[in-house]
Amino acid sequence: MGSNTVFGHVVKNAGLKAPRYKMALLLLLLLALPDRRAFAQAELAGTWAPRNTEDISRDSYPVDYLGLPLNDEGRLRALSYNEAQLAMVERQCEGWPAFYVLQGPFGMKIWSDNEPVKGGVISFTIGAWEDRAPIVIWMDGRPHPSEYAEHTRGGFTTGKWEGDTLVAYTTHMKAGFLRKNGPPSSDQATMTTRFFRHGDILTVLAVVEDAAYLAEPHLITKSFQLATAPMSPVGPPCVSTFEGKRAGESVPHYLPEKNPFVDELTMMWHLPKDAVLGQVETLYPEYRKKIKATYVPLEPCKRDCGAVPPR
């Protein structure tokens, strides 16, 4: 018995008259067609090598908050940071929040867990690194947990497809840092991530929002290229050791207005202090007009280019 005959038998038994019978038959045929949206989804599974041509985290200088939209609280916390606190036993293996996946010099290994009968994707997993937890992107429609649920380094992430773009939303991340030199992130921070694939290039855009420390959303982008060689296995787990700071001792920090590095980039590179400290207005093109009359660029390099200029 053909499919049309089966559908006709069903709707006739439902007592439908001819016009409604034809309409019902048309609707049933449309429902039987495959969902075209499924064919628009991009394949994300694979090994992705970093291109490292975009937002590589700036960690070279103690006070470099260029490109960060910090609010006053975030700036105060950042300037109090002293890297010596990483020697404390309880802070050596803290790990980094989920958005570090786009900030380190690492690639990504992505795989999917599929429903065994129909093959639908239940979740995508971005593999861990030594100091970053794995990120599981749940695709099965489950809700985010209560705000009082456990917060982890990897956070809790759900995803959905918008055309061929995967949009992921991450909550429940532990408090951490936006960069390794101290700009903070709170446990209220969220991240919306979009994965765009164009051939062998995967571009990832993350938008980090944090009402505690950011005046505006912070954007991070990074591109990856599909690789044929597998990624190196994750290194051994972090093991804390005694480095001169015992558990329970005071945390190394700088008091307000006592950070000795606050003017370093201004003196070395003539960068405006507002930009170095992550003032929001410095992120916009109009700021260039504002400083045009006062900004004094460095002399063109003629020798030892790339070396740190003398103070």
N, C-alpha and C positions, 0 to 999 in steps of 0.2 A: 504494500500500500504506500503510495507516494506521500510526501510531506503535506502537500496541498490537500489531499484527500483526508488525512488525519486531522488537520486544522478544521476542514469543513465539517467533519463529523463531530468535532468538539463543539463548534459554535452552533450547529443545528440542534444538537441535544440541549443546548442552553436556551432554545426557544427563540432565537433571534430571527427577525424578518430579513428579506433580501438586502435592503440598503445597509442595515446594521450588520448583517452577516458579512458583507463585503468590507465594511470598515473594520470589523473585528479581525477578519482574515488578514487585512493589510497590517494592522497593529501587531498581530502575532508574527507575521513574516519579518517585520522590522525588529522585533525583539529577538528573533532568531539570528539576526546578523551579528557578526563579531563586533565588539566595541573598538572603533577606530582609534580611540584615545590610547589604547594599549600599544598600538604600533608607533605612537609618537614618542614613547618613552625611550630615553637613551640608555645604552649599556654602560654602567659605571664600574662593574667588577673588573679587576685587573691590577697591575702594578703601574704606578704613576710616578715618574721621575720628576724632581723639581726643576723648574726653569730658572728660579732665583733671579728674576729680572724685575720684580715688583716690590711689595712691601716686606722686605727682609727686616727683621727686628733690629732696632738700633740699640746696641748694648755696649758700644765702645767707650762712652763717656758716662760718668756717674749722674750728671744732670743733663739729659737730652730728652725733652718731651715734645720735640717737634712733631707736628701733625696729630697731636692728641687734644681732644676737646675737654680738658680737665675743668671741673668746677673748683671752687676755693678749697673745699674739703679734700678733694683728690690731690690738689697741688700741695697742700700742707702735709698730707700723708706721704706723698712721693719724696718731698724734700727731707723728711725725717728718716728716710731709708738709708741704712748703712749695710753694705754688702757683707761686712764681717759677721752679720747675724747668721749667715749660711754655715758658719763653723759650729753652731750650736747643734748638739746631738739630735734634738727633737725637730730641727728644721732642715736637716741634710737631705732627707728623702721626701720632701713635701710634694714634689711634682708640680705640674703646670695645668692651668684650666684648659678646657676643650679648645679654645681658640688658638692655642699654641700650635695646633696642627698646621696653621698657615704662617707661623712666625719663625719656626726653626728651619734649618737648612735641609729638612728631611723630605723624602717622598711619601707616598701613601700606598698602602696595600688595602684594597677594598674587595670584599666578597659579600655574597648575598646568601641568606638562608631562605629556602623556598618551600612552599606548601607541597607535600609529596604527590598529591593526586593531580591537581590542575597546574602546578608549577608557579603559582603566584608568589611574589616576593613578600616574605613576612618581615624581613629586616635587612638592612645593609650594615656592615661593620667596617669601620676604619681601624685598622690594626694599631696596637699600642707601640710606643717607643720606650726607651729606658726611663724617661722622666715625664711621660704622658700616658694617661690611661686610654684604653680603647673607647671608641665612640660608637654606640649602637643606635642606628636610626630605625625606629619602629614604623613599619608601613601598614600595620594591620588595623589602624583606627583606634588604638587604645588611648585613653585620656592621660593627661599629665597627672601625676600624683598630687596629694595635698601639699600646700606650702610648708607644712610641718614634717614632711617626709625627709628621709636622709638625703643630704647633699654629698656628692662625690666629685672626684677630680674630672671624671668624664661627663658628669651631668646626666640628664634624662632628655632624650631627643625623639621627636616624632617627625615623620616626613610625609609629603604628598607631592604628586606630580602636577605641574602647571605646564601643559604641553610637553615639551621634551626637556624641561628644567625641573630638577628635583629641588624642592624647597624644604629645608629642615629647620626645626625650632627647638632650641636647647634651653632648659631651665635646670634648677637644682644643682648648680655648680658650687663647689666650695670657694670661699674667698681666696684670692690669689693676687696675681700681678698681671698688668697689661703688657709689661715689658720686664726684662730682667734687671733693669736699673731702678725699680721701685714704684712706678705708677700703679696704684692698686685697683683691684676689682673686688666687689663685695659679693656676698652670697645671694644678693638680689639680682645680679647681672643675668641677662638673657642674651642669646645669640640666634639670629636668623641667618641661615646659610643657604646660598643658591649655587647649584652645581650646573654649569653650562658645558656641554661637550660639543666641540666642533672638530670632527675627524679624530685625529690622534691627540688633540689638545683639550685638556679639561681645565676650565677656569672656574675658580671658586671665589665667591664674594661672601664675606661674613660681615654682618652688622651687629655690633655689640652695644647693648643699651644697659645703662647702670645709673639709676637715679641717685645713688649714694655718692658716686665719684665723678660722673661725667655730666657735662652741661648739655651735650648733644650726642647722638649716636656716633660711634667710632667705626669706621669702615676699614676693612682689611681685604686685600685681593692677592691671589697667587695663582699662577698657571703651572700646570703639570703636563708632561708628555708621556704618552703610553710607551711602556718599556717592554722589551721581550725578555730581558733577564729578571729573575725574581729579586725582590729586595733582600738585603742581608737580614738574617734573623735578629730579633731583638736581643740586646746584650744582657748580661746577667743582672738580676735585680739589685737595686740600690741597697748598700749595706752601710749603715752609719758607723762612724768611728770617732774616737776622741780627738778633737782638734784644738783643744785649749779652752773650750767653753763647756762647762758642765750643765746638765739639765737643772733648770730652776734659777740659774744666774740671770742677771739683768740682760735684756736684749740690746745689742749695740744699736745706737740710733743717734740722730742729730736733733738738737733742740731747735725750736723755731728761730729762723734767721741766723743759724749757726752752721749751715751746710757750707763747707769750704770750697765746693765745686760749682756754686751757683753761677759764677761769672766766667767759668772756664771757656765755654764756647763763644761768648761775647768777646773775650779778649783774644782768643786764638783766631776766630774766623769772622769777626765783626757781625755776628748774628744778633739781631735784636733780642733783648732779654724776654720780651713778651712772647716771641715765637719759641724760644728755648724752653720756657715754662708752660707751654701748652695753652696759651690764651685762645679762646674760641675764635676771635676775629681774625687771628693770623692764618686760619685755614682757608680764607676766602680771597679771591683775586683782588678785591678792593683794598686789601691791606697793603699791597704793593704800591698803590697810589699814595697811601697815607705816609709811608716811610721813604718815598722817593727823594724827598728833599734832604733827608738826614742820613740815609744809609750810605756808608762809605765802603765800597767793595775792596777786597784785597787786591794788591798789585798782581798783574799777570805773572804766573810762575815762569821763571827762566832757568832755574837750577834746582835739583833735588825735589822735583815735583812729586807730590804725594806724601812727603815727609811732614811731620808736625811742625808748623811754623814756630819760631821762638816767641816767647812772651815779651 
